[in-house]
Amino acid sequence: MEEQNPPNKVSDYIIHREDMTCYPLFSDWSHSSLSIFDFPRDYKPENVIFDTFTSTTHHLILLYLPPQPLQLKAPHLDDPTYFWTKITPGTEEDTKTLESNIELAYGKEAYRHTSLSINCDFDQIKNLLTFYNKKIGNSYLQVHEQRQCFQFVADNSHDTIPEQGTPSELLSEIPFDDIIDKTAAFGIHIIDCDFAGSIYQKYIHNLTNQTVKTNFYAFFSSSPTERNPRSPGLPADLFSSCLNSPGKMALLWHSSHYFCFKSGPLQPIHIDDLSQASPELIQTIDQILRGYIESMACKVLKRSQFIKYFMTDAFVSRCICGFIMAQKILDFFNIHPMSYPPLPDLRDNPQWQSFSLQLDEALYRFRQQNQNFKLNNFLSQNMQTLNLLLECNSSIVDFYPYLSVMNHVLLSQDHWKDGCKFLANFMDGSQEALDAAWLFPLIEPMRKLLSERKNDPYLLFIIAKSLCYAPQCRKNFSTTLDTVFMKSNLLDFTLEPLTSLSAIIIIAINFRFFKQLDNHEEWKRRIINIIRFPWREYIDRMIKMGEDQAVWTLLFISSIGPFILDHISSTIFNFVDECTKNDSPNVRSAALLCLPSFLKWRFEHKIYNICHSMINDISIIVRSQLICTFVPLYELSVKQNRTDLIKGIQSDIKYLMNDPFCLVSNMAQKFMENVNQVPESSMYDHYITKFLGKSIDTLNPNKKLFECSPKMNLEKNIKFNQNIRKTNSTLDPIQNVSSNIFVSESYLFMGMKSGSFTSVHLTTTQKPQNARFTQNAITAIDCPLSDIVLAGDSKGKVYGLRIPNGGGQFKIATAFDTEISTTISMMKCSSVSSLLGVLGEKMNQIKLFDLITEKYYNTVIPRNNQTILNFSVCDDLRDSVLVSGEETIELYDRRSSLCDSYFSLQVQNTFGSDLCGCNLDLVVVGKSGSINVVDIRKPETFKSMILNNSDFPLITTSYACHPSARVCAVGTNRGVTFFDLEDENHVFLSTSTSVLFGSAKLHPVTDIAFHPKRLFAAALLDNTDIVTFN
């Protein structure tokens, strides 16, 4: 056991406050949602609680048709039609046909639990209800989450109009009180007769006084004093036909009211003709009708109501769609159906006109005996409209009518790819957009696409995003993402560049949450299948796919770690151990989260040694996660009485109690007081939230690359001169530095007016290198990768040099012309994407390039044509460019065709700005050496950090931010100020105590830069001296 702590790399200048600060552990849904949402700093994805999902499995149908004397029947009228069957009361043959049609209406599965009774007398009805409700009552329905449907269809035309508040003669004889009580928990009632609404108040009274929680629906064909229509050519049970067979009823009704394609006199369809309609035709009309009604309803219903009505029970949603159509049809007869709960009145919605056009085509094909009613033209136009709305940044409400048919788009062989592409970009816009998309039935078509093993990257992206932010999707997708599919498809997708991140997220989220399944045997079966996968080969390659992929792979390992087979546990543990040494703090913190998963394999000492070596990690996130990792290790050590581990952990925690950041020190304090007070790791929530702002660059509909000129011909006779002065503790001043300075992991880079590129190794006595590859002055330097440094010159050209390993020479890897025809004054590159931004001297726009293809990508043009002071290509807001102007600071979405601005902050006397850390703190640097820190989600609140010194005025000359340490350095005409953003303290230095290249006062500071992994900074003084801070 090591006794001595490693040296602390965190600056001693930083002093913590006593109050607890928030976790700096989250990103935002970037782009447009910043102006929509008001997230608190401890935001976590909403855990939406949905109503119980039910299935309507039991049906009791009472058909009451009192016998009528034949002489009373009009000679021109046929027998009445019920359930699409002509009924002659008392005929057994009619009963069999009726049962067959009911089976078609409800489906074979539901019909197994359907009881049909025709023309029972009232005593028989009471006996039947008593028997039926003894068998199935509230308790049974609640336990099995099954809904019972009671449907009463009657001809009570002989009844007189009832008095107000009393039921009609027939309805007063039916024991509705008992029926309501027995089905109050999960019931749906359909009352189709004259004066049906006369018992509406009875339902209100009974349901209000129920002792059980009710999930109940009731539909009444008319108001208390209205009779049902009896029109030739229409079913006698017109209301029930709308609810049970909306597609058939829509076609029949439309044929007599609107038939533009038929020349000659109007010829409505006869009821008997509908038997010739193909099931596919009727089913398509059903689907189109449902899409239109849902798009109408979602505009007027609350989201919770919409989900309850249309997404929790298929039979209920069909009845509601049928009821809304019945309202439209019965309005022709001035009849007003009623419902419980009350549904919105959509009779005058303009979308009925669009539905009529669809029925026109269906009727035309039906008449021409061509019932191959496909939606290709309709879906093509729908997709064109959706893409246009997306391009125009339209309101979410405008998408509803077209999203309603997205399930048909996904089921179409010709359009599913376009549909996936649209949904990926629509859902990536904001949480509101994702919620809007999942108001419509997308689960089944996506499950079908998955079962067909479609490896479309947009499809996988949709599922990954939805598993993170639409909790209702997890259970539905869980049954599809079975182990067979996981093994044969998803694991292979993890190794493909376009699908790797989405596939890994799907695997991680799916197995993170399927442990919540009610069926323990199902969970156990999956675990057994999971641990048999060839994880050793896949995990190693998944981790190497990139930072995001590594993080999500580690999160997945944290879920399945205890179940990994014995013979591969050491190998997987070694993968995790390697990740604790990764350059990225995100990967290191995720690796720490994994370590407790291996405690069952007796790796306690290995886990402790890893943790001990990280107590001085520069990242606050890592040190915070470290304390969370110590908790289960400490509890196990106490349980097993492992005194060596207990002492070691306590020693490390005491050391962390003196951590310069109050977040870490307070967590350590809580650990020492009571280990149970330490909050659980929020790593999973953090990375789910972070995925909001992680769109896949290659999945971009607006991404357009334009060819630039061919690669330039490099100048001949390029010489690499190593005749530079040796590195000593002192060195003659450097002459004529013409660029910014840049600190990489091992080198300090700068450019000269002579065209030379100078590099100094930071940790060895290796000679500085001076490479001259152009006659033009080097004016800008950036280092996007660990092995590539970019240099821009005064003629608008960019050179890429490969950083040597082990002290070799710098070699040119590539070069290209930006065609800005002026000096490159500033050049910034994202460390997580291939995007390069270039700003020319006296130019008022930023040109963006894709470094992989070396092609022009887009241009950022500031609004109001203001002068650009500074800019940065954001890492955490991956698709964003931060631009600092004289009057405003703005964030631009580089994915949009015109690089739209989605965030703007009014400023004054500003020198520049930068985003600091994985949260969304915007550091605004003033011209007088002060800074303001603004949360871009709440720009009205900010904190100021001002260096007060009345002896001399300060003028800002440069600045830099260290995201991991959350420290900002501001160079002025008088020295350097280091600001601690977490604890709001600062240190001002005006003289140097450690000068690498000669002694000098610390002013004026021409440029300053931080090391990417350590709290190490270098400053350029008056373009001649270099000073380092360690």
Secondary structure, DSSP 8 states (H G I E B T S, - for coil): ---S-----S-TT----SS-----------GGGGGT----TT------------EEEEEEEEEE-----GGGS-TT----EETTEE--TT-HHHHHHHHHHHHHHH-HHHHTTEEEEES--HHHHHHHHHHHHHHS-HHHHHHHTEEEEEEEEE--TTS----TTS--HHHHHS-HHHHHHHHSSEEEEEEESTTGGGGHHHHHHHHHT-SS--EEEEEESS-TT------TTS-TTHHHHHHH-HHHHHHHHHHTT--TT--SS-----GGGGGGS-HHHHHHHHHHHHHHHHHHHHHHS-HHHHHHHHSS-HHHHHHHHHHHHHHHHHGGGT---EEES-----TT-THHHHHHHHHHHHHHHHHTT------HHHHHHHHHHHHHHHHTT--HHHHHHHHTTHHHHHH-TTTHHHHHHHHHHHHTT-HHHHHHHTTS--HHHHHHHHHTT---HHHHHHHHHHHHH-THHHHHHHTTS-HHHIIIIIHHHTTSTTTHHHHHHHHHHHHHHGGG-S-HHHHHHHHHHHTTS-HHHHHHHHHTT-HHHHHHHHHHHHHHGGGS-HHHHHHHHHHHHHHTT-S-HHHHHHHHHHGGGGGGGT-HHHHHHHHHTTTT-S-HHHHHHHHHHHHHHHHHHHHHT-HHHHHHHHHHHHHHHT-SSHHHHHHHHHHHH-GGGS----HHHHHHHHGGG---TTS-TT---B---------SS-EEE-------SS------B-S--EE-SSEEEEEBTTSEEEEEESSS----EEEE--SS-EEEEEEEETTEEEEEETTSEEEEEE--SSS---EEEEEEE----S-EEEEEE-SSSSEEEEEETT---EEEEETTTTEEEEEE--GGG--EEEEEE-SSSTTEEEEEESSEEEEEETTSTT--EEEEEE-SSEEEEEEETTTTEEEEEETTS-EEEEETTSTT-EEEE----TTS---EEEEEEETTTTEEEEEESS-EEEEETTTTEEEEE-S-S-BSSS---S-SEEEEEE-SSSS-EEEEETTTEEEEE-
